[in-house]
Amino acid sequence: MYERSHTEFYSWLRSIFIAFLLAILIRHYLFTPVIVSGQSMEPTFEHNNKLVISKIYKIHHFDMIVFHAPGTEDDFIKRVIGLPGDVIEMVDDTLYINGEEYEEEYIQSVKARIGEGQKLTEDFAIRVPEGQLFVLGDNRRNSMDSRVLGCIDKDSVVGVVKFRFAPIREMGVPK
């Protein structure tokens, strides 16, 4: 009887150790939870939203990424607007990537709240250097993004947002 319970104890201990090791490996190499801090991505994400980011990714236009912000200890979350080599222009609140006009549906509710004749995003034009990304917050009037920080290194990216798990009423894949 003693030997059977002793073997069962070690079996449980081994299972717990393996589960713990898998959890560490998954969190370190595959997926990580993050908490949104601030208002720069409203209305897409609000302060204290809880997200899961993937650490295995290929970055595309309009992906939402978490990256180590240059010159700070903080991680920021922003939307990728420009990839290496892209020419990004904002003219009268209209986004152009390599001369092609893009509708930014994710900021329409913010645009609707500003006064008549006011701009959400000031005009600018930039060519994204190799190895860099141009990022913007969805809350353009309250976002420290590439307009302030400059383009960010692709190597500073922690991951791409894949899922929102809190608040529960907004759970799902963000757009």
ZIRAGI-V938492 format. One record per pair of residues at least 24 apart in sequence whose ideal C-beta (glycine too) atoms are under 10 Angstrom apart, sorted by the first residue. I is the first residue (numbers start at 1). J is the second residue. Records with the same first field share a line. If there is no record, write none. Layout:
I: J ; J
This chain:
26: 55
27: 55
28: 55
29: 55 ; 56
30: 54 ; 55 ; 56 ; 159
31: 55 ; 56 ; 159 ; 162 ; 163
32: 66 ; 158 ; 159
33: 163 ; 165 ; 166
34: 66 ; 75 ; 77 ; 158 ; 159 ; 161
35: 77 ; 166
36: 66 ; 77 ; 161 ; 164
37: 74 ; 75 ; 76 ; 77
38: 74 ; 76 ; 77 ; 137 ; 139 ; 142 ; 143 ; 144
39: 137 ; 138 ; 139 ; 141 ; 142 ; 143
40: 76 ; 77 ; 78 ; 79 ; 136 ; 137 ; 138 ; 139 ; 140 ; 141 ; 142 ; 143 ; 144 ; 145
41: 76 ; 77 ; 78 ; 79 ; 106 ; 136 ; 137 ; 138 ; 139 ; 142 ; 143 ; 145 ; 161 ; 174
42: 107 ; 109 ; 110 ; 137 ; 138 ; 139 ; 142 ; 143
43: 106 ; 107 ; 108 ; 109 ; 110 ; 113 ; 138 ; 139
44: 77 ; 79 ; 106 ; 107 ; 109 ; 110 ; 137 ; 138 ; 139 ; 161 ; 164 ; 170 ; 174 ; 175
45: 77 ; 137 ; 138 ; 139 ; 161 ; 164 ; 170 ; 174
46: 139 ; 167 ; 170
48: 166 ; 167
49: 77 ; 161 ; 164 ; 165 ; 166 ; 167 ; 170 ; 174
50: 163 ; 164 ; 165 ; 166 ; 167 ; 168 ; 171
51: 77 ; 159 ; 161 ; 162 ; 163 ; 164 ; 165 ; 166 ; 174
52: 159 ; 161 ; 162 ; 163 ; 164 ; 165
53: 77 ; 157 ; 158 ; 159 ; 160 ; 161 ; 162 ; 163
54: 159 ; 160 ; 161 ; 162 ; 163
55: 157 ; 158 ; 159 ; 160
56: 159 ; 160
57: 157 ; 158 ; 159 ; 160 ; 161 ; 162
58: 160
59: 83 ; 84 ; 133 ; 154 ; 157 ; 160
60: 160
61: 86 ; 97 ; 102
62: 97 ; 102 ; 104 ; 105 ; 106 ; 175
63: 133 ; 135 ; 157 ; 160 ; 161 ; 162
64: 106 ; 135 ; 137 ; 138 ; 159 ; 160 ; 161 ; 162 ; 174 ; 175
65: 133 ; 135 ; 152 ; 154 ; 156 ; 157 ; 158 ; 159 ; 160 ; 161
66: 156 ; 157 ; 158 ; 159 ; 160 ; 161
67: 133 ; 135 ; 149 ; 152 ; 153 ; 154 ; 155 ; 156 ; 157 ; 158 ; 159
68: 152 ; 153 ; 155 ; 156 ; 157 ; 158
69: 144 ; 145 ; 149 ; 152 ; 156
70: 149 ; 150 ; 151 ; 152 ; 153 ; 156
71: 149
72: 144 ; 149
74: 144
75: 156 ; 157 ; 158 ; 159
76: 135 ; 137 ; 143 ; 144 ; 145 ; 149 ; 152 ; 156 ; 158
77: 135 ; 137 ; 138 ; 158 ; 161
78: 133 ; 134 ; 135 ; 136 ; 137 ; 138 ; 143 ; 144 ; 145 ; 146 ; 149 ; 152
79: 104 ; 106 ; 107 ; 134 ; 135 ; 136 ; 137 ; 138 ; 143 ; 145 ; 161
80: 128 ; 133 ; 134 ; 135 ; 136 ; 146 ; 152 ; 154 ; 157 ; 160
81: 126 ; 128 ; 133 ; 134 ; 135 ; 136 ; 145 ; 146
82: 126 ; 127 ; 128 ; 129 ; 132 ; 133 ; 134 ; 135 ; 136 ; 146 ; 151
83: 128 ; 132 ; 133 ; 134 ; 154
84: 127 ; 128 ; 129 ; 130 ; 131 ; 132 ; 133 ; 134 ; 151 ; 154
85: 127 ; 128 ; 129 ; 130 ; 132
86: 126 ; 127 ; 128 ; 132 ; 133 ; 134
87: 125 ; 126 ; 127 ; 128 ; 134
88: 124 ; 125 ; 126 ; 127 ; 128 ; 134 ; 136 ; 146 ; 151
89: 123 ; 124 ; 125 ; 126
90: 119 ; 120 ; 121 ; 122 ; 123 ; 124 ; 125 ; 126 ; 136 ; 140 ; 147
91: 121 ; 123 ; 124 ; 125
92: 119 ; 121 ; 123
93: 118 ; 119 ; 120 ; 121 ; 122 ; 123 ; 140
94: 121 ; 123
95: 121 ; 136
96: 125
97: 128 ; 134
98: 127
104: 136 ; 138 ; 140
105: 175
106: 138 ; 174 ; 175
107: 136 ; 137 ; 138 ; 139 ; 140
109: 138
110: 138 ; 139 ; 140 ; 141 ; 142
111: 140
113: 141
114: 140 ; 141
121: 147
122: 147
126: 150 ; 151
127: 151
128: 152
129: 153
130: 154
131: 155
132: 156
133: 157
